[in-house]
Amino acid sequence: MCRSRLLVGKRSRRRGLAERAVRPVLVEVLLVFGQDDDCVTLVTSVRSSEPPRGPNPHRVLTMSNPPGRAELWPEHLPVGAFRVGRSSAHYDQAVRFYRHLVGLPVLESFEDSYGEDGVIFGLPDTSVQLEIVRSTEPVVRVDRVDSLVFYLPDAAAQERLVARMAAAGAEPTSPHPYWHANGGVTYQDPDGREVVFVSWVYGRDRT
Protein backbone atom coordinates (compact mmCIF):
# COMPACT_ATOMS: atom_id res chain seq x y z
CA MET A 1 0.00 0.00 0.00
CA CYS A 2 1.36 3.44 -0.87
CA ARG A 3 0.14 6.97 -0.65
CA SER A 4 1.08 10.10 -2.57
CA ARG A 5 0.12 13.67 -1.78
CA LEU A 6 -0.48 16.81 -3.82
CA LEU A 7 -0.83 20.37 -2.53
CA VAL A 8 -3.32 22.38 -4.52
CA GLY A 9 -5.41 25.53 -4.12
CA LYS A 10 -9.01 25.53 -3.02
CA ARG A 11 -11.21 28.32 -4.35
CA SER A 12 -13.95 29.80 -2.19
CA ARG A 13 -16.53 32.41 -3.12
CA ARG A 14 -18.35 34.83 -0.84
CA ARG A 15 -21.83 35.86 -1.80
CA GLY A 16 -21.85 39.32 -3.39
CA LEU A 17 -18.11 39.32 -4.01
CA ALA A 18 -16.53 38.60 -7.35
CA GLU A 19 -13.13 38.22 -5.77
CA ARG A 20 -11.98 34.70 -5.00
CA ALA A 21 -9.72 33.66 -2.16
CA VAL A 22 -7.32 30.78 -2.53
CA ARG A 23 -6.17 28.69 0.40
CA PRO A 24 -4.07 25.55 0.29
CA VAL A 25 -5.62 22.14 0.71
CA LEU A 26 -3.94 18.79 1.05
CA VAL A 27 -5.01 16.07 -1.35
CA GLU A 28 -3.99 12.56 -0.41
CA VAL A 29 -4.11 9.70 -2.89
CA LEU A 30 -4.10 6.23 -1.41
CA LEU A 31 -3.39 3.30 -3.70
CA VAL A 32 -4.37 -0.03 -2.15
CA PHE A 33 -2.77 -3.02 -3.85
CA GLY A 34 -4.70 -6.24 -3.33
CA GLN A 35 -2.42 -9.18 -2.60
CA ASP A 36 -4.97 -11.92 -3.13
CA ASP A 37 -7.35 -10.61 -5.77
CA ASP A 38 -5.14 -8.12 -7.63
CA CYS A 39 -7.52 -5.25 -6.95
CA VAL A 40 -6.80 -1.56 -6.66
CA THR A 41 -8.78 1.20 -5.00
CA LEU A 42 -8.17 4.92 -5.41
CA VAL A 43 -9.18 7.03 -2.43
CA THR A 44 -8.81 10.80 -2.48
CA SER A 45 -8.83 12.75 0.77
CA VAL A 46 -9.23 16.54 0.71
CA ARG A 47 -8.33 18.61 3.74
CA SER A 48 -7.02 22.09 4.41
CA SER A 49 -3.49 22.68 5.65
CA GLU A 50 -4.84 25.54 7.74
CA PRO A 51 -5.99 25.01 11.36
CA PRO A 52 -9.55 23.63 11.57
CA ARG A 53 -12.32 26.20 11.83
CA GLY A 54 -15.18 23.85 12.64
CA PRO A 55 -15.84 20.58 14.46
CA ASN A 56 -15.24 18.42 11.39
CA PRO A 57 -12.90 20.05 8.82
CA HIS A 58 -12.06 16.71 7.18
CA ARG A 59 -13.97 15.84 4.02
CA VAL A 60 -13.29 12.62 2.14
CA LEU A 61 -14.02 11.94 -1.50
CA THR A 62 -13.89 8.29 -2.52
CA MET A 63 -13.25 7.20 -6.10
CA SER A 64 -13.27 3.66 -7.38
CA ASN A 65 -12.83 1.90 -10.68
CA PRO A 66 -15.89 1.57 -12.96
CA PRO A 67 -18.32 -1.27 -12.09
CA GLY A 68 -17.08 -4.65 -13.18
CA ARG A 69 -13.47 -3.49 -13.41
CA ALA A 70 -12.59 -2.93 -9.73
CA GLU A 71 -11.00 -6.37 -9.49
CA LEU A 72 -8.48 -5.66 -12.25
CA TRP A 73 -5.16 -3.87 -11.92
CA PRO A 74 -4.25 -2.11 -15.20
CA GLU A 75 -2.45 -4.50 -17.54
CA HIS A 76 -0.03 -1.78 -18.61
CA LEU A 77 1.25 -1.41 -15.02
CA PRO A 78 2.26 -4.85 -13.70
CA VAL A 79 3.70 -3.63 -10.39
CA GLY A 80 5.55 -6.18 -8.29
CA ALA A 81 6.91 -3.74 -5.68
CA PHE A 82 6.93 -0.03 -4.91
CA ARG A 83 9.82 2.20 -3.72
CA VAL A 84 9.92 5.76 -2.39
CA GLY A 85 13.32 7.43 -2.71
CA ARG A 86 14.55 10.36 -0.64
CA SER A 87 17.79 12.29 -0.45
CA SER A 88 19.16 13.25 2.94
CA ALA A 89 21.53 16.07 3.86
CA HIS A 90 21.94 14.37 7.25
CA TYR A 91 22.38 10.89 5.85
CA ASP A 92 24.09 9.08 8.75
CA GLN A 93 21.68 10.54 11.29
CA ALA A 94 18.67 9.76 9.07
CA VAL A 95 19.74 6.14 8.66
CA ARG A 96 20.10 5.78 12.45
CA PHE A 97 16.73 7.43 12.98
CA TYR A 98 14.82 5.06 10.72
CA ARG A 99 16.83 1.98 11.64
CA HIS A 100 17.24 2.32 15.39
CA LEU A 101 14.51 4.70 16.52
CA VAL A 102 11.63 3.81 14.22
CA GLY A 103 12.95 0.27 13.82
CA LEU A 104 12.62 -0.27 10.08
CA PRO A 105 14.39 -3.39 8.73
CA VAL A 106 17.32 -2.78 6.39
CA LEU A 107 16.96 -4.67 3.12
CA GLU A 108 20.15 -3.46 1.51
CA SER A 109 22.85 -0.80 1.83
CA PHE A 110 25.32 0.40 -0.77
CA GLU A 111 28.35 2.68 -1.08
CA ASP A 112 29.56 4.51 -4.16
CA SER A 113 26.94 2.78 -6.30
CA TYR A 114 26.82 4.96 -9.41
CA GLY A 115 28.46 7.59 -7.22
CA GLU A 116 25.91 7.40 -4.38
CA ASP A 117 25.58 5.95 -0.89
CA GLY A 118 22.24 4.68 0.32
CA VAL A 119 20.13 2.36 2.44
CA ILE A 120 16.90 0.60 1.45
CA PHE A 121 14.39 -0.09 4.22
CA GLY A 122 11.39 -2.43 4.09
CA LEU A 123 7.90 -1.11 4.74
CA PRO A 124 7.68 -3.73 6.07
CA ASP A 125 9.34 -5.89 3.40
CA THR A 126 10.40 -5.75 -0.25
CA SER A 127 6.83 -5.08 -1.45
CA VAL A 128 7.10 -1.45 -0.32
CA GLN A 129 10.51 0.16 0.24
CA LEU A 130 11.97 3.41 1.53
CA GLU A 131 15.34 4.40 0.06
CA ILE A 132 17.51 7.02 1.76
CA VAL A 133 20.38 8.37 -0.36
CA ARG A 134 23.18 10.67 0.79
CA SER A 135 22.57 14.12 -0.65
CA THR A 136 25.30 15.98 -2.51
CA GLU A 137 23.71 19.26 -1.36
CA PRO A 138 24.20 20.69 2.15
CA VAL A 139 20.46 21.30 2.58
CA VAL A 140 17.46 19.30 1.36
CA ARG A 141 14.27 21.28 0.78
CA VAL A 142 11.50 19.73 2.84
CA ASP A 143 7.79 20.55 2.76
CA ARG A 144 5.54 19.78 5.72
CA VAL A 145 3.36 17.46 3.67
CA ASP A 146 6.43 15.32 2.88
CA SER A 147 5.80 12.74 5.58
CA LEU A 148 5.55 9.05 6.41
CA VAL A 149 2.40 7.89 8.19
CA PHE A 150 2.39 4.57 10.02
CA TYR A 151 -1.14 3.24 10.51
CA LEU A 152 -0.98 0.97 13.56
CA PRO A 153 -3.58 -1.62 14.54
CA ASP A 154 -4.50 -0.18 17.94
CA ALA A 155 -3.66 2.30 20.69
CA ALA A 156 -1.35 -0.18 22.45
CA ALA A 157 0.90 -0.38 19.38
CA GLN A 158 1.03 3.41 19.19
CA GLU A 159 1.90 3.67 22.89
CA ARG A 160 4.75 1.19 22.47
CA LEU A 161 6.23 3.22 19.63
CA VAL A 162 5.88 6.48 21.54
CA ALA A 163 7.65 4.87 24.51
CA ARG A 164 10.39 3.59 22.19
CA MET A 165 10.93 7.06 20.74
CA ALA A 166 10.99 8.62 24.22
CA ALA A 167 13.58 6.10 25.40
CA ALA A 168 15.79 7.22 22.51
CA GLY A 169 15.36 10.86 23.48
CA ALA A 170 12.96 11.81 20.68
CA GLU A 171 10.14 14.18 21.55
CA PRO A 172 6.93 14.70 19.54
CA THR A 173 6.62 17.85 17.48
CA SER A 174 3.64 20.07 16.73
CA PRO A 175 1.38 17.96 14.50
CA HIS A 176 -0.62 18.95 11.45
CA PRO A 177 -4.15 19.95 12.58
CA TYR A 178 -5.57 16.83 10.92
CA TRP A 179 -3.30 14.48 12.89
CA HIS A 180 -3.94 16.46 16.07
CA ALA A 181 -7.69 15.96 15.57
CA ASN A 182 -7.26 12.26 14.77
CA GLY A 183 -4.85 11.15 17.48
CA GLY A 184 -1.62 11.13 15.50
CA VAL A 185 1.75 11.52 17.25
CA THR A 186 4.29 13.33 15.06
CA TYR A 187 8.09 13.32 15.05
CA GLN A 188 10.67 14.85 12.72
CA ASP A 189 13.55 12.97 11.15
CA PRO A 190 17.01 14.62 10.94
CA ASP A 191 16.06 16.34 7.67
CA GLY A 192 12.84 17.77 9.11
CA ARG A 193 10.44 15.35 7.43
CA GLU A 194 7.52 14.28 9.56
CA VAL A 195 6.88 10.74 10.77
CA VAL A 196 3.38 10.15 12.14
CA PHE A 197 2.11 7.24 14.23
CA VAL A 198 -1.66 6.74 14.42
CA SER A 199 -3.66 4.09 16.25
CA TRP A 200 -6.01 3.16 13.40
CA VAL A 201 -5.71 1.79 9.88
CA TYR A 202 -6.77 3.92 6.94
CA GLY A 203 -9.41 2.17 4.83
CA ARG A 204 -10.11 -0.43 7.50
CA ASP A 205 -11.09 1.57 10.58
CA ARG A 206 -11.84 4.96 8.99
CA THR A 207 -11.01 7.27 6.09
KOLDREN-887630 format. One line per 4 residues: for each residue y, z, x of N, C-alpha, C, O. Coordinates in pm, whole numbers, plus 50000, padded with zeros to 5 digits. Last residue first. Example, Ala and Ser with C-alpha at 12.3 -4.5 7.8 and 13.67 -1.06 7.14 Angstrom:
<pts>
49775,50708,51285,49894,50714,51367,50003,50787,51290,50114,50804,51341 ~ 49431,50780,51319,49550,50780,51230,49670,50780,51320,49668,50846,51424;
</pts>
This chain:
<pts>
50660,50722,48836,50727,50609,48899,50870,50647,48931,50945,50566,48985 ~ 50366,50937,48875,50496,50899,48816,50547,50775,48887,50489,50729,48985 ~ 50102,50943,48961,50157,51058,48891,50287,51025,48817,50313,51078,48710 ~ 50066,50672,49047,49957,50750,48989,50011,50864,48903,49971,50880,48787;
50308,50572,49130,50217,50483,49059,50100,50555,48996,50040,50504,48901 ~ 50323,50799,49398,50392,50694,49323,50289,50600,49258,50195,50555,49324 ~ 50216,51123,49383,50179,50988,49429,50245,50885,49338,50226,50886,49216 ~ 50375,51421,49505,50316,51340,49399,50297,51199,49452,50355,51161,49554;
50534,51565,49680,50409,51625,49634,50346,51551,49517,50271,51609,49439 ~ 50666,51405,49975,50674,51442,49834,50536,51484,49786,50434,51446,49844 ~ 50851,51376,50263,50724,51423,50211,50743,51464,50065,50827,51549,50036 ~ 51012,51134,50460,51015,51214,50338,50873,51249,50297,50785,51163,50295;
51215,51062,50725,51074,51077,50688,51070,51176,50572,51118,51289,50584 ~ 51476,50847,50834,51428,50956,50752,51278,50947,50726,51222,50839,50707 ~ 51600,50795,51164,51535,50743,51044,51472,50859,50966,51422,50955,51024 ~ 51698,50888,51403,51777,50911,51284,51718,50853,51157,51781,50861,51052;
51538,50876,51621,51634,50767,51606,51721,50783,51482,51809,50701,51457 ~ 51364,51095,51592,51462,51094,51701,51565,50981,51695,51670,50992,51758 ~ 51365,51136,51228,51297,51115,51355,51403,51104,51465,51522,51106,51435 ~ 51441,51390,50993,51485,51272,51067,51407,51261,51196,51384,51360,51266;
51307,51479,50668,51332,51505,50809,51386,51377,50872,51379,51270,50812 ~ 51294,51613,50338,51333,51506,50429,51356,51558,50570,51416,51663,50591 ~ 51102,51653,50058,51152,51725,50175,51172,51621,50285,51079,51549,50321 ~ 51145,51599,49705,51113,51550,49838,51174,51637,49947,51284,51688,49931;
51194,51656,49434,51115,51748,49515,51076,51699,49652,50982,51752,49712 ~ 51370,51494,49297,51226,51477,49274,51138,51552,49374,51022,51517,49395 ~ 51628,51539,49373,51596,51557,49231,51447,51553,49204,51401,51601,49100 ~ 51608,51471,49642,51646,51607,49606,51607,51636,49461,51559,51745,49430;
51554,51202,49620,51448,51289,49670,51481,51435,49640,51390,51514,49615 ~ 51806,51118,49518,51683,51092,49443,51572,51186,49488,51502,51244,49404 ~ 51994,51193,49716,51995,51258,49585,51868,51235,49504,51826,51324,49429 ~ 51834,51236,50034,51895,51145,49938,51892,51214,49801,51797,51286,49771;
51871,51563,50192,51796,51450,50138,51884,51357,50056,51993,51394,50013 ~ 51956,51697,50499,52007,51673,50364,51940,51550,50305,51952,51441,50362 ~ 51648,51794,50667,51785,51748,50662,51829,51729,50518,51749,51743,50426 ~ 51436,52059,50788,51470,51954,50693,51618,51918,50700,51702,52001,50736;
51358,52104,51136,51418,52155,51014,51450,52039,50919,51487,51931,50965 ~ 51108,52169,51373,51181,52068,51296,51231,52128,51166,51157,52194,51094 ~ 50942,52334,51520,51086,52348,51536,51168,52247,51461,51289,52239,51484 ~ 50680,52334,51466,50722,52251,51579,50872,52256,51602,50924,52189,51691;
50673,52484,51239,50610,52540,51358,50648,52462,51483,50649,52518,51594 ~ 50787,52302,51061,50862,52422,51099,50805,52485,51226,50881,52533,51311 ~ 50579,52117,51034,50706,52074,51093,50787,52195,51140,50849,52190,51247 ~ 50390,52282,50910,50359,52219,51039,50487,52176,51110,50502,52197,51230;
50518,52343,50671,50487,52451,50765,50457,52395,50904,50495,52456,51004 ~ 50521,52087,50561,50648,52154,50588,50627,52267,50687,50708,52287,50778 ~ 50245,52048,50532,50322,51963,50623,50456,52026,50658,50500,52018,50773 ~ 50183,52245,50344,50119,52247,50475,50196,52163,50576,50211,52201,50692;
50336,52162,50125,50367,52289,50190,50304,52298,50328,50366,52351,50420 ~ 50202,51924,50058,50341,51919,50103,50378,52047,50178,50445,52042,50281 ~ 49958,52029,49975,49962,51938,50090,50104,51928,50146,50122,51923,50267 ~ 50043,52175,49751,49982,52245,49865,49985,52158,49990,50011,52208,50099;
50131,51984,49570,50230,52069,49634,50172,52141,49756,50244,52165,49854 ~ 49942,51675,49625,49982,51794,49550,50081,51877,49631,50113,51844,49746 ~ 49908,51434,49769,49838,51454,49642,49885,51573,49560,49869,51574,49438 ~ 50208,51263,49883,50097,51356,49902,50035,51392,49768,50101,51383,49665;
50357,50998,50018,50324,51051,49886,50196,51132,49899,50088,51078,49923 ~ 50598,50966,50248,50457,51002,50239,50433,51067,50104,50480,51178,50078 ~ 50815,50721,50344,50789,50819,50240,50639,50841,50231,50562,50748,50209 ~ 51047,50637,50588,50905,50641,50555,50884,50751,50453,50930,50864,50472;
51349,50433,50579,51274,50558,50580,51126,50534,50557,51084,50427,50513 ~ 51643,50321,50554,51532,50288,50643,51449,50414,50663,51476,50494,50753 ~ 51859,50409,50419,51746,50367,50336,51626,50325,50421,51519,50296,50367 ~ 52043,50458,50618,51978,50572,50554,51859,50532,50469,51767,50611,50449;
51997,50255,50910,52055,50276,50779,51978,50387,50709,51860,50408,50738 ~ 52061,50229,51253,51973,50284,51150,52053,50303,51021,52162,50360,51022 ~ 52055,50059,51552,52128,50078,51427,52032,50118,51316,51934,50048,51289 ~ 51990,50215,51853,51930,50136,51746,52006,50165,51617,52019,50280,51577;
52115,50204,52181,52130,50258,52046,52065,50161,51948,52083,50040,51958 ~ 52053,50070,52414,52069,50215,52420,52078,50281,52282,52052,50400,52269 ~ 51787,49826,52396,51926,49864,52371,51938,50016,52371,51844,50085,52332 ~ 51525,49784,52408,51598,49749,52530,51746,49782,52516,51822,49768,52612;
51297,50023,52270,51412,49935,52257,51474,49906,52394,51476,49991,52482 ~ 50953,50031,52240,51067,50079,52318,51181,49977,52311,51162,49859,52343 ~ 50819,50038,51913,50837,49964,52038,50962,50016,52109,51064,50042,52045 ~ 50579,50132,51688,50702,50176,51751,50710,50109,51888,50619,50123,51969;
50426,50035,51392,50440,50006,51534,50577,50050,51583,50680,50012,51527 ~ 50203,50133,51155,50341,50153,51197,50347,50132,51347,50279,50202,51423 ~ 49984,49976,50916,50016,50024,51051,50166,50040,51069,50246,49969,51008 ~ 49709,49962,50704,49855,49968,50710,49893,50037,50841,49840,50143,50873;
49448,49934,50798,49492,49855,50683,49644,49851,50671,49701,49749,50633 ~ 49379,50109,51002,49425,49975,51040,49474,49892,50921,49537,49788,50942 ~ 49504,50410,50847,49411,50340,50934,49466,50201,50964,49586,50179,50953 ~ 49680,50515,50667,49627,50607,50768,49533,50540,50868,49488,50604,50963;
49835,50413,50912,49889,50474,50790,49794,50455,50672,49829,50380,50581 ~ 49823,50443,51265,49757,50409,51139,49820,50482,51023,49854,50600,51034 ~ 50048,50311,51515,49991,50422,51439,49923,50369,51313,49961,50265,51260 ~ 50092,50183,51828,50060,50145,51690,49989,50263,51624,49884,50309,51670;
50348,50169,52069,50236,50244,52013,50217,50200,51869,50315,50181,51796 ~ 50476,49994,52364,50468,50032,52224,50345,50111,52188,50249,50121,52266 ~ 50682,49796,52573,50595,49911,52558,50592,49950,52410,50693,49940,52340 ~ 50706,49450,52678,50740,49562,52591,50635,49672,52596,50517,49647,52620;
50634,49213,52806,50759,49278,52846,50796,49399,52764,50908,49449,52779 ~ 50389,49156,52707,50496,49059,52682,50632,49123,52707,50730,49093,52639 ~ 50345,49479,52765,50278,49370,52694,50385,49272,52647,50463,49304,52558 ~ 50413,49713,52900,50451,49584,52956,50370,49469,52894,50332,49375,52963;
50156,49889,52741,50268,49892,52835,50288,49753,52894,50193,49685,52933 ~ 50034,50029,52432,50040,49923,52532,50164,49939,52619,50265,49995,52576 ~ 49794,50177,52211,49920,50183,52285,49917,50076,52393,49810,50037,52440 ~ 49646,50225,51889,49654,50151,52015,49790,50178,52079,49889,50198,52010;
49634,50417,51693,49533,50312,51696,49528,50242,51830,49422,50204,51880 ~ 49686,50752,51646,49722,50639,51732,49606,50539,51733,49494,50573,51770 ~ 49759,50913,51337,49661,50873,51439,49710,50751,51517,49767,50658,51460 ~ 50033,51139,51285,49973,51008,51262,49872,50974,51372,49897,51004,51489;
50172,51383,51281,50027,51382,51295,49960,51249,51268,49843,51246,51231 ~ 50433,51476,51288,50381,51422,51163,50229,51417,51165,50164,51444,51063 ~ 50411,51578,51561,50470,51652,51451,50416,51604,51317,50359,51682,51241 ~ 50261,51397,51718,50232,51539,51724,50294,51620,51610,50235,51719,51566;
50335,51130,51643,50198,51164,51683,50170,51314,51669,50068,51353,51613 ~ 50603,51123,51579,50506,51072,51482,50362,51112,51517,50277,51126,51428 ~ 50712,51254,51808,50743,51298,51673,50635,51252,51575,50583,51332,51498 ~ 50622,51105,52025,50578,51245,52010,50601,51293,51868,50518,51366,51813;
50760,50867,51970,50614,50866,51974,50561,51009,51956,50466,51031,51881 ~ 51023,50957,51996,50976,50907,51867,50824,50907,51860,50766,50942,51758 ~ 51038,51023,52268,51054,51129,52168,51002,51085,52031,50942,51165,51959 ~ 51003,50768,52376,50908,50875,52409,50915,50988,52307,50813,51042,52264;
51230,50623,52255,51089,50585,52238,50993,50701,52263,50910,50730,52177 ~ 51489,50597,52143,51437,50725,52194,51285,50719,52186,51221,50799,52118 ~ 51526,50357,52035,51607,50386,52153,51567,50518,52217,51605,50548,52330 ~ 51277,50157,51900,51325,50294,51916,51403,50307,52046,51353,50273,52153;
51188,49927,51641,51229,49955,51779,51290,50094,51786,51348,50142,51689 ~ 50905,49877,51434,51036,49936,51455,51064,49949,51603,50974,49978,51682 ~ 50702,49711,51194,50743,49729,51332,50885,49784,51341,50974,49743,51266 ~ 50431,49747,50986,50576,49761,50992,50613,49791,51136,50561,49885,51195;
50157,49549,50875,50220,49628,50982,50371,49628,50967,50432,49525,50939 ~ 49852,49518,50700,49997,49509,50693,50057,49600,50800,50014,49715,50815 ~ 49561,49308,50647,49626,49432,50691,49776,49409,50688,49823,49296,50674 ~ 49490,49079,50520,49382,49171,50555,49434,49305,50602,49362,49405,50600;
49604,48850,50282,49637,48961,50370,49516,49050,50394,49449,49092,50299 ~ 49637,48549,50213,49515,48630,50226,49533,48744,50326,49485,48738,50439 ~ 49825,48381,50045,49859,48498,50125,49738,48591,50139,49738,48700,50082 ~ 49750,48182,49876,49822,48139,49997,49855,48256,50090,49908,48236,50199;
49642,48308,49660,49550,48246,49755,49620,48208,49885,49557,48203,49991 ~ 49760,48621,49548,49789,48480,49575,49699,48423,49686,49684,48483,49792 ~ 49513,48811,49378,49613,48808,49484,49637,48661,49520,49542,48584,49520 ~ 49444,48868,49041,49434,48775,49152,49548,48795,49252,49665,48797,49213;
49475,49012,48815,49363,49051,48900,49355,48966,49026,49267,48989,49110 ~ 49678,48903,48670,49707,49027,48741,49595,49064,48837,49618,49140,48932 ~ 49643,48689,48511,49651,48659,48653,49673,48785,48736,49686,48777,48858 ~ 49649,48759,48246,49535,48682,48292,49534,48653,48440,49436,48599,48492;
50003,48754,48226,49873,48791,48168,49762,48699,48217,49779,48577,48226 ~ 50179,48755,48546,50157,48704,48411,50019,48743,48359,49927,48762,48438 ~ 50226,49072,48719,50190,48932,48717,50170,48885,48573,50146,48968,48485 ~ 50505,49289,48642,50366,49262,48673,50340,49114,48669,50424,49037,48620;
50754,49530,48686,50720,49390,48675,50574,49372,48712,50525,49435,48806 ~ 50964,49782,48568,50829,49748,48611,50802,49601,48584,50824,49552,48473 ~ 51231,49976,48659,51194,49850,48598,51058,49810,48654,51041,49806,48776 ~ 51369,50292,48611,51262,50214,48671,51235,50089,48591,51219,50094,48469;
51631,50499,48702,51584,50402,48603,51484,50310,48671,51512,50256,48778 ~ 51775,50808,48744,51671,50718,48794,51622,50628,48682,51577,50676,48578 ~ 51943,51004,48657,52005,50882,48710,51903,50776,48749,51942,50665,48785 ~ 51951,51228,48438,51842,51139,48476,51896,51007,48528,51896,50907,48455;
52185,51374,48400,52058,51446,48416,51945,51358,48462,51849,51408,48522 ~ 52442,51219,48608,52385,51264,48482,52252,51330,48506,52208,51341,48621 ~ 52512,51141,48855,52620,51183,48768,52568,51235,48634,52645,51291,48555 ~ 52385,51175,49189,52363,51157,49045,52479,51211,48963,52537,51314,48997;
52555,51015,49465,52501,51136,49401,52487,51115,49252,52568,51045,49192 ~ 52454,50671,49536,52554,50774,49516,52490,50898,49454,52381,50888,49396 ~ 52265,50484,49530,52268,50565,49651,52377,50670,49646,52392,50750,49738 ~ 52085,50442,49222,52209,50441,49298,52195,50525,49422,52123,50625,49424;
51791,50248,49173,51861,50374,49167,51984,50368,49258,51985,50297,49358 ~ 51510,50086,49056,51654,50071,49077,51720,50206,49066,51708,50274,48964 ~ 51205,49956,49155,51275,50077,49117,51422,50059,49151,51455,50022,49264 ~ 50944,49748,49069,51080,49752,49119,51150,49875,49065,51155,49896,48944;
50623,49659,49155,50703,49757,49082,50840,49763,49147,50850,49781,49268 ~ 50357,49452,49131,50492,49459,49183,50573,49553,49096,50589,49529,48976 ~ 50021,49465,49221,50120,49500,49122,50255,49510,49190,50266,49571,49296 ~ 49714,49298,49264,49844,49334,49320,49940,49363,49205,49939,49293,49103;
49362,49320,49339,49475,49305,49248,49603,49342,49321,49601,49408,49425 ~ 49094,49334,49432,49188,49237,49486,49307,49213,49394,49347,49099,49372 ~ 48931,49537,49355,48939,49423,49265,49043,49320,49308,49078,49231,49232 ~ 48935,49721,49567,48808,49687,49503,48816,49559,49421,48721,49481,49418;
49190,49750,49661,49082,49740,49758,48952,49694,49696,48868,49634,49763 ~ 49501,49613,49581,49376,49667,49530,49264,49646,49630,49244,49535,49678 ~ 49812,49700,49694,49698,49615,49723,49571,49680,49671,49537,49791,49713 ~ 50121,49709,49566,49997,49785,49563,49881,49688,49582,49855,49604,49496;
50443,49721,49673,50330,49630,49661,50203,49712,49670,50178,49778,49771 ~ 50751,49800,49553,50623,49859,49590,50514,49757,49566,50494,49711,49454 ~ 51078,49798,49632,50970,49711,49589,50840,49767,49642,50822,49779,49763 ~ 51382,49942,49529,51256,49959,49601,51153,49864,49544,51140,49849,49422;
51716,49930,49568,51607,49865,49499,51482,49878,49583,51478,49830,49696 ~ 51996,50121,49522,51879,50105,49606,51766,50046,49525,51724,50105,49426 ~ 52336,50017,49497,52214,50071,49438,52099,50041,49531,52105,49947,49610 ~ 52686,50064,49540,52555,50029,49593,52442,50090,49512,52453,50204,49466;
52922,49926,49310,52869,50040,49383,52727,50010,49426,52655,49938,49357 ~ 53210,49767,49207,53078,49747,49268,53038,49873,49340,53113,49922,49424 ~ 53389,49697,48913,53366,49784,49028,53225,49762,49077,53132,49742,48999 ~ 53606,49447,48787,53470,49500,48802,53462,49587,48926,53520,49556,49030;
53861,49395,48549,53822,49423,48687,53685,49486,48690,53652,49568,48605 ~ 53927,49384,48295,53860,49265,48347,53808,49290,48487,53723,49217,48538 ~ 53894,49632,48053,53932,49599,48189,53855,49479,48236,53733,49471,48219 ~ 53790,49685,47808,53932,49661,47815,53981,49627,47953,54099,49597,47971;
53533,49887,47934,53586,49820,47817,53738,49808,47830,53806,49906,47858 ~ 53421,49821,48259,53483,49916,48165,53548,49837,48052,53610,49733,48075 ~ 53120,49736,48414,53241,49688,48347,53293,49797,48253,53217,49858,48177 ~ 52955,49707,48728,52980,49781,48605,53111,49733,48546,53203,49695,48619;
52704,49590,48942,52832,49565,48879,52842,49645,48749,52748,49650,48670 ~ 52568,49689,49243,52553,49698,49099,52691,49682,49036,52784,49754,49071 ~ 52439,49533,49531,52553,49588,49459,52527,49586,49311,52470,49491,49258 ~ 52158,49650,49735,52238,49548,49668,52356,49614,49599,52374,49736,49608;
51914,49688,49966,52037,49747,49917,52124,49637,49860,52159,49541,49929 ~ 51569,49709,49940,51681,49618,49952,51803,49685,49892,51797,49734,49779 ~ 51248,49783,50085,51367,49822,50012,51478,49721,50037,51482,49656,50141 ~ 50891,49791,50041,51010,49743,50108,51130,49775,50022,51117,49792,49900;
50579,49939,50096,50697,49935,50014,50812,49881,50098,50828,49920,50214 ~ 50223,49919,50057,50344,49913,50136,50463,49903,50043,50450,49864,49927 ~ 49882,50000,50085,50000,50000,50000,50123,50000,50089,50127,50074,50187;
</pts>
